[in-house]
């Protein structure tokens, strides 16, 4: 009888230890899911589908994926292809007003990314945009400059003008300064402070002192590239996390495989 009691006690103790370990693991997992994404983290993201103002509707989903591995300050790696999910906040097509001297009403396209889909759960994020590049600009930056079918070697020219010539893995600015490095997991730079190109006055990008994933973008990329009919009306840095593209000439659209350089806000 004493032996049976001891065996039962042993089994219960093991069960309690097991349950305690499971509870601790679940607690750690939940904590990991709810931990805030580090502010100032840069996420280079490619848009999954074409988005056109007027055809897309407010609250329609927007999906993108990271263009390369993102490394967080604690060494955690966010894999290439990690999905970001957002929604349309504004979608107004362009309608030409033929009245003499009419001030044309802008076409507007607003996008807000809401969360990043990590392997252990979905994490909400608030993001401002540093740069947006059209699909053709992204394609140009993804292959050697002036490459042909007969010659696929040559300099790589990033969105924003920085360049490198494989096998040299140092990325240089127009002035010849080394501003980024090509590594096994992608291109990493310390983003530079810049005024936004093709944008409303006053929009700018701050410098970040820690290396960040930039993929096809230059260290100083800021504003719009390859989207000649549009301007960046808002970059989301006002706390909204919503960036807005505008055009007085045509309906704003982003082709699939266009890309954005996003920055996590506090």
C-alpha positions as a printed NumPy array, in Angstrom:
array([[  0.   ,   0.   ,   0.   ],
       [  2.801,   2.383,   0.91 ],
       [  4.526,   1.548,  -2.391],
       [  1.368,   2.394,  -4.404],
       [  0.973,   5.714,  -2.596],
       [  4.597,   6.597,  -3.347],
       [  4.13 ,   5.717,  -7.042],
       [  0.999,   7.869,  -7.284],
       [  2.807,  10.771,  -5.638],
       [  5.694,  10.381,  -8.09 ],
       [  3.343,  10.384, -11.091],
       [  1.504,  13.496,  -9.833],
       [  4.789,  15.301,  -9.23 ],
       [  5.96 ,  14.535, -12.778],
       [  2.626,  15.741, -14.141],
       [  2.897,  18.979, -12.208],
       [  6.43 ,  19.535, -13.46 ],
       [  5.295,  18.88 , -17.042],
       [  2.324,  21.247, -16.733],
       [  4.546,  23.883, -15.179],
       [  7.004,  23.618, -18.084],
       [  4.189,  23.878, -20.624],
       [  2.747,  26.925, -18.859],
       [  6.157,  28.575, -18.807],
       [  6.667,  27.878, -22.533],
       [  3.222,  29.234, -23.381],
       [  3.9  ,  32.299, -21.27 ],
       [  7.203,  32.936, -23.033],
       [  5.561,  32.429, -26.433],
       [  2.777,  34.861, -25.6  ],
       [  5.339,  37.371, -24.387],
       [  7.282,  36.98 , -27.629],
       [  4.112,  37.545, -29.65 ],
       [  3.205,  40.715, -27.769],
       [  6.693,  42.236, -27.578],
       [  6.837,  45.49 , -29.561],
       [  8.747,  45.446, -32.812],
       [ 11.928,  47.526, -32.331],
       [ 11.485,  51.153, -33.382],
       [ 13.649,  52.348, -36.289],
       [ 13.746,  48.857, -37.809],
       [ 13.733,  49.081, -41.614],
       [ 11.62 ,  46.658, -43.651],
       [ 12.133,  46.554, -47.442],
       [  8.832,  45.238, -48.786],
       [  7.522,  44.221, -52.215],
       [  3.82 ,  44.63 , -53.039],
       [  2.122,  41.361, -53.968],
       [ -0.485,  42.764, -56.378],
       [ -1.215,  45.843, -58.478],
       [ -3.134,  48.558, -56.609],
       [ -4.977,  51.305, -58.51 ],
       [ -6.81 ,  54.269, -57.014],
       [-10.511,  54.082, -57.801],
       [-10.469,  50.335, -58.452],
       [ -9.205,  49.43 , -55.003],
       [-11.763,  50.122, -52.283],
       [-11.243,  51.511, -48.803],
       [-10.43 ,  48.658, -46.383],
       [ -9.391,  46.32 , -49.195],
       [ -6.451,  44.211, -47.966],
       [ -2.887,  44.977, -49.028],
       [ -0.169,  42.341, -48.836],
       [  3.559,  42.588, -49.186],
       [  6.611,  40.505, -48.327],
       [ 10.106,  41.347, -47.157],
       [ 12.71 ,  41.454, -49.924],
       [ 15.548,  40.122, -47.771],
       [ 16.383,  38.939, -44.265],
       [ 15.883,  41.605, -41.591],
       [ 18.13 ,  41.383, -38.52 ],
       [ 16.826,  42.906, -35.275],
       [ 19.095,  44.504, -32.641],
       [ 19.02 ,  41.346, -30.479],
       [ 20.128,  39.198, -33.428],
       [ 16.666,  37.815, -34.233],
       [ 16.284,  37.235, -37.968],
       [ 13.068,  37.952, -39.845],
       [ 13.261,  35.75 , -42.957],
       [ 13.034,  36.961, -46.527],
       [  9.446,  36.554, -47.722],
       [  7.849,  37.383, -44.359],
       [  4.348,  38.714, -45.025],
       [  3.031,  42.142, -44.027],
       [ -0.696,  42.809, -44.145],
       [ -2.387,  46.176, -44.406],
       [ -5.362,  47.914, -45.948],
       [ -6.415,  50.731, -48.265],
       [ -7.322,  53.931, -46.422],
       [ -8.059,  56.18 , -49.391],
       [ -8.78 ,  55.485, -53.053],
       [ -9.839,  58.305, -55.339],
       [ -9.49 ,  58.031, -59.147],
       [ -8.547,  60.928, -61.38 ],
       [-11.317,  62.633, -63.375],
       [-10.229,  65.348, -65.795],
       [-12.17 ,  68.59 , -65.437],
       [-12.299,  70.233, -68.926],
       [-13.427,  73.625, -67.625],
       [-10.964,  76.405, -68.55 ],
       [ -8.341,  76.966, -65.844],
       [ -9.926,  74.311, -63.666],
       [ -7.85 ,  73.158, -60.713],
       [ -7.749,  69.403, -61.146],
       [ -8.731,  67.311, -58.151],
       [ -6.   ,  64.911, -57.126],
       [ -6.196,  61.173, -57.395],
       [ -5.246,  59.727, -53.987],
       [ -4.109,  56.317, -52.825],
       [ -3.572,  55.75 , -49.104],
       [ -2.038,  52.581, -47.639],
       [ -1.601,  51.528, -44.015],
       [  0.289,  48.371, -43.01 ],
       [ -1.218,  46.854, -39.865],
       [  0.768,  43.769, -38.909],
       [  3.644,  41.467, -39.715],
       [  3.065,  37.717, -39.858],
       [  5.812,  36.01 , -37.864],
       [  6.172,  32.249, -37.482],
       [  4.919,  32.362, -33.886],
       [  2.059,  34.767, -34.472],
       [  0.894,  38.069, -35.895],
       [  2.45 ,  41.246, -34.494],
       [  0.894,  44.715, -34.935],
       [  3.22 ,  47.387, -36.319],
       [  3.003,  51.089, -37.097],
       [  5.118,  52.057, -40.089],
       [  6.114,  55.181, -41.931],
       [  7.454,  55.005, -45.467],
       [ 10.96 ,  56.214, -46.333],
       [ 10.842,  55.428, -50.059],
       [  8.594,  53.868, -52.672],
       [  9.887,  52.535, -55.993],
       [  7.882,  51.509, -59.037],
       [  8.135,  47.961, -60.358],
       [ 10.392,  48.939, -63.269],
       [ 12.791,  50.79 , -60.954],
       [ 12.916,  47.717, -58.7  ],
       [ 13.584,  45.455, -61.68 ],
       [ 16.391,  47.728, -62.899],
       [ 18.002,  47.61 , -59.452],
       [ 17.753,  43.819, -59.326],
       [ 20.044,  43.14 , -62.301],
       [ 23.284,  44.559, -63.676],
       [ 23.01 ,  48.03 , -65.177],
       [ 22.74 ,  47.884, -68.998],
       [ 22.811,  44.071, -68.893],
       [ 22.158,  42.218, -72.15 ],
       [ 21.418,  38.595, -73.033],
       [ 25.058,  38.225, -74.025],
       [ 26.528,  39.99 , -71.006],
       [ 24.893,  39.685, -67.581],
       [ 27.761,  41.254, -65.656],
       [ 28.253,  44.854, -64.716],
       [ 27.533,  47.351, -61.959],
       [ 24.423,  47.056, -59.798],
       [ 22.657,  50.396, -59.495],
       [ 20.35 ,  50.716, -56.511],
       [ 17.147,  52.732, -56.236],
       [ 18.502,  56.107, -55.203],
       [ 21.82 ,  55.932, -57.062],
       [ 24.276,  53.955, -54.903],
       [ 26.121,  51.198, -56.761],
       [ 28.425,  48.202, -56.445],
       [ 30.246,  45.967, -58.899],
       [ 30.358,  42.266, -57.957],
       [ 32.465,  40.618, -56.67 ],
       [ 33.234,  43.828, -54.747],
       [ 30.648,  43.786, -51.963],
       [ 31.075,  47.408, -50.867],
       [ 28.238,  49.685, -51.997],
       [ 29.346,  53.217, -52.832],
       [ 27.612,  56.546, -53.134],
       [ 28.027,  59.003, -56.038],
       [ 31.006,  60.5  , -54.21 ],
       [ 32.694,  57.118, -53.758],
       [ 31.985,  56.715, -50.036],
       [ 31.179,  53.198, -48.828],
       [ 27.594,  53.435, -47.543],
       [ 26.447,  49.787, -47.475],
       [ 27.653,  46.207, -47.74 ],
       [ 26.364,  43.194, -49.656],
       [ 26.242,  40.184, -47.373],
       [ 24.933,  36.628, -47.612],
       [ 21.523,  37.666, -46.253],
       [ 21.11 ,  40.835, -48.311],
       [ 22.29 ,  44.439, -48.466],
       [ 22.73 ,  46.34 , -45.195],
       [ 23.312,  50.047, -44.665],
       [ 23.088,  52.744, -42.046],
       [ 20.26 ,  54.829, -43.547],
       [ 21.144,  58.454, -44.175],
       [ 19.152,  61.602, -43.494],
       [ 17.636,  62.89 , -46.735],
       [ 14.91 ,  65.166, -48.036],
       [ 12.169,  63.258, -49.828],
       [ 12.216,  63.354, -53.645],
       [  8.993,  63.85 , -55.587],
       [  7.175,  64.654, -52.367],
       [  5.349,  67.449, -50.615],
       [  7.724,  70.023, -49.058],
       [  8.94 ,  69.158, -45.587],
       [  8.864,  65.373, -45.901],
       [ 12.216,  63.84 , -45.018],
       [ 13.97 ,  60.763, -43.677],
       [ 16.07 ,  60.647, -40.515],
       [ 19.451,  58.964, -40.192],
       [ 19.629,  55.626, -38.365],
       [ 22.919,  54.718, -36.711],
       [ 22.427,  50.946, -36.711],
       [ 22.726,  48.741, -39.801],
       [ 19.403,  48.   , -41.476],
       [ 18.188,  45.829, -44.336],
       [ 17.746,  47.96 , -47.467],
       [ 17.658,  45.415, -50.342],
       [ 17.415,  47.334, -53.663],
       [ 17.312,  50.767, -51.995],
       [ 20.228,  53.151, -51.462],
       [ 21.261,  54.216, -47.972],
       [ 19.856,  57.681, -48.667],
       [ 16.738,  56.628, -50.582],
       [ 13.842,  58.879, -49.569],
       [ 10.669,  59.712, -51.493],
       [  9.365,  58.325, -54.794],
       [ 11.366,  56.642, -57.569],
       [ 10.085,  55.523, -60.951],
       [  6.572,  56.845, -60.251],
       [  6.771,  59.883, -62.506],
       [  3.09 ,  60.829, -62.402],
       [  2.777,  60.76 , -58.602],
       [  4.022,  62.625, -55.541],
       [  4.318,  61.491, -51.942],
       [  1.677,  63.536, -50.14 ],
       [  2.208,  61.961, -46.719],
       [  4.741,  59.426, -45.413],
       [  2.897,  58.468, -42.227],
       [  5.458,  60.065, -39.9  ],
       [  2.677,  62.175, -38.338],
       [  1.831,  59.118, -36.247],
       [ -0.878,  57.821, -38.575],
       [  1.324,  55.167, -40.147],
       [ -0.499,  55.85 , -43.418],
       [  1.338,  56.919, -46.555],
       [ -0.517,  58.643, -49.362],
       [  0.385,  58.971, -53.051],
       [ -1.251,  61.703, -55.131],
       [ -1.459,  62.674, -58.796],
       [ -2.938,  65.593, -60.729],
       [ -2.553,  63.813, -64.072],
       [ -3.743,  60.234, -63.778],
       [ -5.122,  57.744, -61.293],
       [ -2.398,  56.646, -58.888],
       [ -1.351,  53.029, -59.247],
       [  1.337,  50.713, -57.958],
       [  2.204,  47.738, -60.13 ],
       [  2.785,  44.376, -58.502],
       [  6.447,  44.058, -57.425],
       [  6.736,  47.75 , -56.683],
       [  8.564,  48.151, -53.372],
       [  8.611,  50.306, -50.264],
       [ 11.237,  50.98 , -47.644],
       [  9.265,  51.029, -44.392],
       [ 10.404,  52.155, -40.947],
       [  8.905,  50.937, -37.67 ],
       [  7.643,  53.837, -35.559],
       [  7.794,  53.937, -31.73 ]])
